[in-house]
Amino acid sequence: MTDWPIDILPLIDRLAQEKPIAQGLLVGKHKTTPHWPGTWQSIALHELATLAFTQRYDLAVIALYHSYYEGNLAANNPALPINQPDSIAGSKNQQLLVQGITRLRDLLARRVLVLASPDFGATLHALGFSQIEQLSQDLVIWQFNILSYKQVPDWLNSKYWANPENWNKYRW
């Protein structure tokens, strides 16, 4: 059993049915690694910035709801005043979180799942994440999947442009 506020096993199982999970990465301070499909590695939040790129994980899961991430940051940097978001340390922690999520998204994982409080919505949306579930008023699940990141517009096909069959037939 992990120290998650909810059981996300049904969601992980659903994602594993869509695309199998061989290797997973769990980011945060966890008592144990969960019994989810595939092999999971657990790392602390502060280790994310220095994690070597030796493999690409099928799924990464990170929790960013306030009490959880503040507890993780406080455990890793007890001298920083985390509850003061306007302070330099608070903005530095926010910047480290964004850099860590971006590193997960761009380099370390094919899909990233974020459990976040609604306060992180604008940041996650700006990073290309889409909201997949609202579990409660205080907890939202976001996902980044490069394969479904952007909907393909209807005009982006060979019928309308870049169609080799129409080369030298029409003058634009």
Secondary structure, 3 states (H helix, E strand, C coil): CCCCCCCCHHHHHHHHHHCCCCEEEEECCCCCCCCCCCEEEEECHHHHHHCCCCCCEEEEEEEECHHHHHHHHHHHCCCCCCCCCCCHHHHHHHHHHHHHHHHHHHHHEEEEEEEECHHHHHHHHHCCCEEEEEEECCEEEEEEEHHHCCCCCCCCCCCCCCCHHHCCCCCC
